[in-house]
Amino acid sequence: MRHLILSLGLTLWGSTGTAFDVEDQAVFGDPDASSTLRILSTADISFFTPMILSYLEANPNVAVDYTVASSTDVMAALYEEQHSFDLAISSAMDLQTKLANDGLARVHSTNQTARLPDWAVWNDMVFAFTQEPAAFVISNKAFEGLDLPEDRQDLITTLRQNPEIFESRVGTYDIRQSGAGYLFATQDARASDTYWRLTEVMGALDPKLYCCTSNMIDAVVSGELAIAYNVLASYAEKRADSDAFTIILPSDFSIVMLRTMLIPTTSANPDLAGTFLDFVLGQTFPKGTSPLLQSEMLAEANENSLHRIALGPGLLVYLDQFKNKSFIREWESAILQE
């Protein structure tokens, strides 16, 4: 079977007069397959390739068209532009919840119900299959001679005492562009006031802002950044160049994101989408406990310090237009300091 047929770079899709940015695309399986499953996802192709290939071994008559976009573009494609994808996979739990809450996701009765923990499903529409904490990713070279920060207060102290090291070398999400970044920021702010003090300290150092975890890790490896804040530990752990950095789950609290799947109402093949969703859940919840596709660091973390973001309507609070604008204004004041 020829698994990987096509890989594209940045393109634009715009069948409805507007467009969302496509970061990457690949088609897996037999080009003459009788059915094609169209997936829109925030996860890099490399992250999902093993799962897709495993699925195709069990379903040889299916091809999988896998498109990668940012979480905000996934939302735009499904919510505003009504593109016909069969499955949406995203790290932005709040945006996925909004799609379901606003009637844009199908109810799916999974055959994996007995395996799922209570936290892994909401209203039979949104299904979680990973647990991924946000971490500090620290350049080993930049931190030579410095104590590694164990929590946010330690990080504040380190940044304040060493501005010559960290000026223009601190990175974090641009929450105006990144749905996952916005989710992490709002959850940080809800958990502790320390987040705003840290944001102001980073802002005084002329930080660099990013759309994506992978870009931040690349910048740490290249030496452009000394530290990246709120990076997905699961991505950092899988890097071949991980000897260049140290991953730290802050001991005060670690925000844990659940990557989720849903079947859009625009799906042309909802039954086929259901088979893939069930397959992923069956692979990642073999005993109804913790997902296999998760950060390895969770096994060593103090359970009391983990703040797993809960699926449900509570995630919609900061998507309210007024609250969203107010939060971003406060963040811009702290991080940009213009």
Buried (B, 14 or more C-beta within 10 A) or exposed (E): EEBBEEEEEEEEBEEEEEBBBBBBBBBBBBEEBEBBBBBBBBBBBEBBBEBBBEBBEEBEEBBBBBBBBBBBBBBBBBBEBEBBBBBBBBBBBBBBBBBBBEEBBBEBEBEBEEBBEEBBBBEBBBBBBBBBBBBBBBBEEBBEEEEEBBBBBBBBEBBEEBEEBBBEBBBBBBBEBBBBBBBBBBBBBBBBEBBBBBBBBBBBBEBBBBBBBBBBBBBBBEEBBBBBBBBBBBBBBBBEEBEBBBBBBBBBBBBBBBBBBBBBBBBBBBEBBBBBBBBBBEBBBEEEEBBEBBBEBBEEBEEEBBBBBEBBEEBBEBBEEEEBEEBBEEBBBBBEEE
